[in-house]
Every structure is written in structure tokens, then in C-alpha cells.
């Protein structure tokens, strides 16, 4: 099905972003991807809004990537959606036995009737021809949208609970360290869940607050009926542009400081920290190996290794791995070969995932999966679902998870403190908008 396209000059400021999100909330399916104007070399759009499904696919993990390949090939249009961590079971014939309290389908993508692509100074609006007559009226409605007043904070904020107690966390990390000492794994990402039950939140307000205090390059607001994802992700999982594919794993974290001199000192310390660098290098090597499974021979290169990137609340070590793929490479296959991402699993990947399943107390679901899009020309771009709040409005259950890489050099107390640092923004956003 063809699309009618119109381009307008526009300044995408915070006011217009709020209007877009609130206007979009009327639809059953919403995908909002926002770069927050973060300076990065590998970027296509400042922001994207896709709403209102004409077609969609949702499935469990069995044959999920085959089903996605067939759907994406047949539709041959823009698709937006997500891949949960538990698709590992399709890739590696594993299992997920921990309890799932959020109920997101393992895989979901939709073909939007309405699509808005924002560049530096314009928006290209692409509507399916069946509703092309609505394009101009919708745009005018957005520009004139009356925003609701911002509610004051609740007097009794949401009560956040820990799925894994502090003592249990230490015991589990020590068991993971024992696996490392025996040589079962070299590194694994161990995560814990924070949650609240019987609660109602304002998804848009929560996302806006989370995004305002984080300003990440891969922020995402995703809605599918009662399922919401509010993501302030700083990490790209995988991007394809033409025949080039890149992955940008994050491993290595340090706290931000308001004092400029101290902040610069922390950057230098992070950049040269043997433990943080070893975490990143091991996962970078895993990603390099994953890409080599489908890349043209000799094309896999580490473009950037352990570079420090600064965000609102933390500094991170990020590496960029790049390769060239055959012209006929299938997008779903490229993802299957690299999924789940190494930064959220460990090395060796399969052994790490088995140990993760044994030690963690919650099924990950969409957390540490990916949200993104496919373009009609087979390009795609996906984030890593971290620093994210997940919400089921029907079950009144809200959750966020955090984790970190466990290596032979890990100290359980330090790892726990890093988890609390990563959890700070999500807790603040939920306490403000519950």
C-alpha cells in the first residue's frame, strides 16, 4: 500500500513534543522515538512518531524470527515494535521459567497508518493513501492541541518494592562469581526488578519526566493497548543503513558530579579503570563475533573502543562495532544472529543466559529487549530497553529493572550501589506521576 507524503517546516521543541504525545494517546498503538538532539554520528532522524495500526504481528517466542521475516517481507513498509529478551528461546532453544507479571507478548510490530519523520527543521508526514485526506487536518489538530494542565505531585507517592532483597542479591552475585571462578562464564549481566502493584500511573507524564531528567539518545514511548514502555535508553542495539550494520554496546558506568573538576576527574578514572574496560572489551569482542556470522569477510571493525559518553546522570563506556553485509541480507535474520544483545547477556552468551535464568527472580520480558523500526528499504534501528519503566494498566502493575556486568573483579556491594544509581531516574519519575 502506498503512502502520501507532505513536508512542512517545523521547530521540534519541547512544547510540540508534548502536543504530539498527547494527541497520539487516542490511538491503540503508539511509537515515539526521540534522540533528544544528542550529538551522534550514526543518526537518521531527530524524532519519529508512528500511530494507528493498519496491520500488526504479535507472537510468542516459537518461530518468532521466521514469522517476523515473513511479515516484514510481505508488508514492505514502515514497521514499529519491539522484541523481548525472551526471544532468546527461539534463537538458542532455551526457556524462561521465572514469573512474568507484565504480560507483554514476546514480539510485537505494527504498520502505522500515520507516520511523522522529524529532521533538523522539517517534518515529513507519510499517511497511507486510505486516510490521506486526514493528513492536513491531523497536522493542524496537533499544532492547535490544547494540552492538559500538569497535575501536582501526589501527597503519598507510589511505594516501590524490591523483588530481590539486598541479602539475596549479594548471595546471588556470589554464586555468579563462583561460576566465573570455575570458568563457566567470563562475564554476565545480572538484573533485579523494582515494582509496584495495584497502582495507576500517568504514562505520558511519567515518560516526559523520565526523559527530561535523562535526555538520552534513544528515548522511546511505546503503547500497545494496556501495555506501555517508557524508555530513557542511552544504548543502541543494532542499526542497518544500506549495507552497513553497527552495534554500540555499553559497559562501564560512573556517577555524574555537579562539580566540573570532579566530573572531569571521574571521566578520566572511568576511561582508565581496568575493571570497567575489561567489562566493555569482553562484550565488544562478543558483538564482533556475532556480527562476523553474517558480515562480508574482513569487514568487521571496532570503530571506537571504550569511549566515554556523558549523559545527564552517568558517564558510560561505549564501543562501536561496524561491518558490511551482503546486499540481499534479511533484516530479521541479522537481528536473530545477534539477539539478545551481548551487553545484556554475557560471555559466553548461551552459558551466561542459562545462569541468568537460574539466578534472577523475574522474567525479563521487554526489559533488555529492543524497541525500534524497520524502513521500507530494509534499513532498521533498535535501542536496548534499559533505564525503562514498563506498565500494564489493566493489571495495575508497574516495573523497572536494573543490572550490571559481573566479572571476576566485581565486588557485590559496589555492584548493588551501581544498580541503585541506575534506578534513581525511574524511581523519581514514578514517584512524581503515580
C-alpha positions, 0 to 999 in steps of 0.5 A: 500500500502506498503512502502520501507524503507532505513536508512542512517546516517545523521547530521540534521543541519541547512544547510540540513534543508534548502536543504530539504525545498527547494527541497520539494517546487516542490511538491503540498503538503508539511509537515515539522515538526521540534522540533528544538532539544528542550529538551522534554520528550514526543518526537518521532522524531527530524524532519519529512518531508512528500511530494507528495500526493498519496491520500488526504481528504479535507472537510468542517466542516459537518461530518468532524470527521466521514469522517476523521475516515473513511479515516484514517481507510481505508488508514492505513498509514502515514497521514499529515494535519491539522484541523481548529478551525472551526471544532468546528461546527461539534463537538458542532453544532455551526457556524462561521459567521465572514469573512474568507479571507484565504480560507483554507478548514476546514480539510485537510490530505494527504498520502505522497508518500515520507516520511523522519523520522529524529532521533538523527543521522539517517534518515529513508526514507519510499517511497511507493513501486510505486516510490521506485526506486526514493528513492536513487536518491531523497536522493542524489538530496537533499544532492547535492541541490544547494540552492538559494542565500538569497535575501536582505531585501526589501527597503519598507517592507510589511505594516501590518494592524490591523483588530481590532483597539486598541479602539475596542479591549479594548471595546471588552475585556470589554464586555468579562469581563462583561460576566465573571462578570455575570458568563457566562464564567470563562475564554476565549481566545480572538484573533485579526488578523494582515494582509496584502493584495495584497502582495507576500511573500517568504514562505520558507524564511519567515518560516526559519526566523520565526523559527530561531528567535523562535526555538520552539518545534513544528515548522511546514511548511505546503503547500497545493497548494496556501495555506501555514502555517508557524508555530513557535508553542511552544504548543502541542495539543494532542499526542497518543503513544500506549495507552497513550494520553497527552495534554500540554496546555499553559497559562501564558506568560512573556517577555524574558530579555537579562539580566540573573538576570532579566530573572531569576527574571521574571521566578520566578514572572511568576511561582508565579503570581496568575493571570497567574496560575489561567489562566493555572489551569482553562484550565488544569482542562478543558483538564482533563475533556475532556480527562476523556470522553474517558480515562480508569477510574482513569487514568487521571493525571496532570503530571506537573502543571504550569511549566515554559518553556523558549523559545527564546522570552517568558517564558510560563506556561505549564501543562501536562495532561496524561491518558490511553485509551482503546486499540481499541480507534479511533484516530479521535474520541479522537481528536473530544472529545477534539477539539478545544483545551481548551487553545484556547477556554475557560471555559466553552468551548461551552459558551466561543466559542459562545462569541468568535464568537460574539466578534472577527472580523475574522474567525479563520480558521487554526489559533488555529487549529492543524497541525500534523500526524497520524502513521500507528499504530494509534499513532498521534501528533498535535501542536496548530497553534499559533505564525503562519503566514498563506498565500494564494498566489493566493489571495495575502493575508497574516495573523497572529493572536494573543490572550490571556486568559481573566479572571476576573483579566485581565486588557485590556491594559496589555492584548493588550501589551501581544498580541503585544509581541506575534506578534513581531516574525511574524511581523519581519519575514514578514517584512524581506521576503515580 
